[in-house]
């Protein structure tokens, strides 16, 4: 069966319309922009704009928990926005964490850019961390990241190169972008040869990274901080085997795998995962030495993203 999308691509190739083909690929893969009207409820927060790469600015909610408290950047998944992370806010804030919920570029109320990608999600996480580290509510030596789906993969990529990250919680990360892309092509009924193969090569050219370099099943080996991989047993978008593949590629005993009931976007009763998540953060972030205890002039590891 040939869909309208695969038919368009085939016609582009037959007619030599490479430019039209490339336009069709980018249009098909562009993330939907959901503005959203939800806001944090019952908790003081402020709306902020954070500078990131290419002269762009990110929309974010800053939810302080107190001066020099352990702090977390929360990053949504593809086509989502910061409102997707709101179910975690109440328990995390009650646990004493300052929170920064960020919209990635081309998502929510953040600035647009030429394209969105896992590496650009990671750049936005790094920009958010750098900004957060300068705020009086945050302890720059106790910074962590919670990411969902592509946001989780981006959190692992950021942690593999940003020494200021002290803990990562990955929610429903996929193991490899190429595998995820091939699932998308199967869903769209796009044959791998020659169209699918061309799409994979073109996307890597556009984003400026080979998939092998940014795949969570590869970057996990370069992450030094503690990592909690959380995955739903009924996830049909990113199968549980992806989490097992990431876990199997670890080089550190500081990586943990938590399988919970739930799908890709809905974990149903949050009591099990949130309890485990809070315990992980308490052990690996909240209870580490504070900036004051270490000395403000020593051990500062945050760096400005390039």
C-alpha positions in Angstrom: 0.0 0.0 0.0 1.3 3.4 -0.9 0.4 6.3 1.3 0.2 10.0 0.1 3.5 10.7 1.9 5.4 7.8 0.3 3.8 8.6 -3.0 5.0 12.2 -2.8 8.5 11.0 -2.1 8.4 8.5 -5.0 7.2 11.2 -7.4 9.9 13.5 -6.2 12.6 10.9 -6.9 11.2 10.0 -10.3 11.0 13.6 -11.3 14.4 14.4 -10.1 13.0 16.8 -7.5 15.6 16.3 -4.8 14.8 19.7 -3.3 11.1 18.8 -3.2 11.9 15.4 -1.6 14.1 17.1 1.1 11.3 19.6 1.8 8.8 16.7 2.1 11.1 14.9 4.6 11.5 18.0 6.8 7.8 18.8 6.7 6.9 15.2 7.6 9.3 15.1 10.5 8.7 18.6 11.9 7.4 18.5 15.5 3.8 19.8 16.0 3.9 22.9 18.1 1.5 22.7 21.1 1.2 26.0 23.0 -0.8 24.7 25.9 -2.7 26.8 28.4 -1.9 24.8 31.6 0.3 26.3 34.3 1.6 25.1 37.6 -1.1 25.2 40.2 -0.8 25.9 43.9 2.9 26.5 43.8 4.7 29.9 43.3 6.4 30.1 39.9 7.7 32.6 37.5 7.9 32.6 33.7 11.4 33.1 32.3 13.2 33.3 29.0 16.5 31.5 28.7 19.1 32.2 25.9 20.2 29.2 23.9 22.1 28.5 20.7 21.6 30.5 17.4 20.4 33.6 19.3 17.2 31.9 20.3 15.3 32.0 23.6 13.5 29.3 25.5 10.3 29.6 27.4 10.4 28.1 30.9 8.7 27.9 34.3 11.0 28.5 37.3 9.6 26.9 40.5 11.8 27.7 43.5 12.0 25.5 46.5 14.4 27.6 48.6 17.8 29.1 48.5 20.6 26.9 47.2 18.4 23.8 46.9 19.0 20.8 44.7 17.6 21.6 41.3 16.2 19.9 38.3 15.7 20.7 34.6 12.6 18.9 33.2 12.5 18.4 29.5 9.5 17.1 27.5 9.4 14.8 24.5 8.9 15.4 20.7 5.9 17.6 20.0 5.3 18.3 23.6 5.9 21.2 25.9 6.7 21.9 29.6 3.1 21.2 30.6 3.7 17.5 29.9 6.0 17.4 32.9 3.5 19.0 35.3 2.4 15.7 36.9 5.9 15.5 38.4 6.0 19.0 39.9 4.0 18.5 43.1 6.0 15.5 44.4 9.3 16.9 43.3 8.7 20.4 44.8 7.5 18.8 48.0 10.7 16.9 48.1 12.7 20.1 48.2 13.7 20.5 44.6 13.9 23.8 42.6 12.4 23.0 39.2 12.9 24.5 35.8 10.4 23.2 33.2 11.6 24.1 29.7 10.1 24.2 26.2 12.7 23.1 23.6 13.2 25.1 20.5 10.4 24.7 18.0 8.2 23.5 20.8 5.6 25.2 23.1 6.3 28.9 23.6 10.0 28.8 22.8 11.5 30.4 19.7 11.5 28.4 16.5 14.7 27.4 14.6 15.6 25.8 11.3 14.8 22.3 12.8 14.5 20.4 16.0 16.6 17.4 16.9 17.9 15.3 19.8 21.2 17.2 19.8 19.3 20.5 19.8 17.2 19.3 22.7 20.5 18.5 24.5 21.8 22.0 23.7 18.7 23.5 25.2 19.1 21.4 28.3 22.7 22.6 28.7 21.6 26.2 28.2 18.9 25.7 30.9 21.4 24.2 33.3 23.9 27.0 32.8 21.1 29.6 33.4 19.8 27.7 36.4 23.3 27.4 38.0 23.4 31.3 38.2 20.1 31.5 40.2 20.2 32.0 43.9 17.6 29.3 44.4 19.8 26.6 42.9 22.9 24.9 44.2 25.1 24.6 41.1 26.8 21.5 42.5 23.4 19.7 42.8 21.9 19.9 39.4 20.0 17.1 37.7 17.9 16.4 34.6 14.6 14.6 34.1 13.7 14.0 30.4 10.9 12.2 28.6 11.4 10.3 25.3 13.6 12.4 23.0 14.1 14.6 26.0 15.4 11.6 27.9 17.8 10.8 25.1 18.9 14.4 25.1 19.5 14.3 28.8 21.8 11.4 28.4 23.7 13.1 25.6 24.0 16.3 27.7 25.2 14.3 30.7 27.9 12.6 28.5 29.5 16.0 27.9 28.3 18.4 30.6 30.1 17.8 33.9 27.7 19.9 35.9 24.9 17.2 35.7 25.0 15.1 38.8 21.9 12.8 38.2 19.7 11.9 35.3 16.2 10.4 35.2 15.3 9.0 31.8 11.7 8.4 31.1 10.9 6.2 28.1 14.1 6.9 26.1 14.6 5.1 22.8 17.9 3.2 22.3 18.9 4.4 18.9 17.5 7.1 16.5 17.9 4.9 13.4 15.7 2.3 15.0 13.1 4.9 16.0 13.2 6.4 12.5 12.6 2.9 10.9 9.6 2.4 13.2 8.3 5.8 12.0 8.9 4.7 8.4 7.0 1.4 8.9 4.1 3.4 10.4 4.1 5.6 7.4 4.6 2.6 5.1 7.7 4.1 3.6 9.9 1.3 2.1 13.5 1.2 3.4 15.0 0.9 -0.1 15.6 3.3 -1.6 13.5 5.9 0.2 14.1 5.0 3.8 17.8 4.7 3.4 17.9 8.2 1.8 15.8 9.6 4.6 18.2 8.3 7.3 21.2 9.7 5.5 19.5 13.1 4.9 18.4 13.5 8.5 21.9 12.8 9.8 23.3 15.4 7.3 20.8 18.0 8.4 21.3 17.6 12.1 25.1 17.4 11.8 25.5 14.2 13.7 25.7 10.5 12.9 23.0 8.6 14.7 25.6 6.3 16.3 27.2 9.3 18.0 24.0 10.5 19.7 22.3 7.2 20.3 21.4 6.7 24.0 22.7 3.1 23.8 26.1 4.7 23.0 26.1 7.8 25.1 25.1 5.9 28.3 28.7 4.5 28.4 30.1 8.1 28.6 27.8 9.2 31.4 29.6 9.3 34.8 26.7 10.5 37.0 24.0 8.2 38.4 21.2 7.4 35.9 17.7 6.0 36.5 16.1 4.5 33.4 12.3 4.4 33.9 10.2 2.6 31.2 6.6 1.5 30.9 5.9 -2.2 30.5 3.1 -1.4 28.0 5.0 1.2 25.9 4.1 0.7 22.3 5.9 3.7 20.9 9.3 2.8 22.4 9.3 -0.8 23.4 10.7 -1.9 26.8 13.6 -3.6 24.9 15.0 -0.2 24.2 15.4 0.5 27.9 17.0 -2.9 28.3 19.4 -2.1 25.4 20.5 1.1 27.0 20.9 -0.5 30.4 22.9 -3.3 28.8 25.3 -0.8 27.3 26.1 0.8 30.6 29.7 0.9 31.9 28.8 2.0 35.4 27.0 0.3 38.3 25.4 3.7 38.9 22.8 3.1 36.2 19.5 1.7 37.4 16.5 0.3 35.5 13.0 0.7 36.8 10.1 -1.0 34.9 6.7 0.4 35.8 3.1 -0.3 34.6 2.1 2.2 31.9 2.5 3.3 28.3 4.8 5.8 26.6 3.0 8.9 27.8 0.9 7.7 30.7 2.2 5.9 33.7 -1.2 5.7 35.3 -0.8 5.6 39.1 2.4 7.6 39.7 2.8 6.3 43.2 5.3 3.6 42.3 7.6 5.5 39.9 7.5 8.7 41.9 8.5 6.9 45.1 11.4 5.2 43.3 12.3 8.5 41.5 12.4 10.5 44.7 14.5 7.8 46.5 17.0 7.9 43.6 17.2 11.7 43.7 17.6 11.7 47.4 20.5 9.3 47.3 22.3 10.8 44.4 21.4 14.5 44.4 19.8 15.9 47.5 22.1 14.3 50.0 25.4 15.1 48.3 27.5 17.9 49.8 26.1 21.4 49.3 27.9 24.3 47.7 28.5 25.8 51.1 29.9 22.6 52.5 32.3 22.1 49.6 33.4 25.7 49.4 32.2 28.1 46.7 35.6 28.4 45.2 36.2 24.7 44.8 34.7 22.0 42.7 32.6 24.2 40.4 32.1 22.1 37.3 29.5 23.9 35.3 30.6 25.3 32.0 29.0 27.6 29.6 27.5 25.8 26.6 29.3 26.7 23.4 
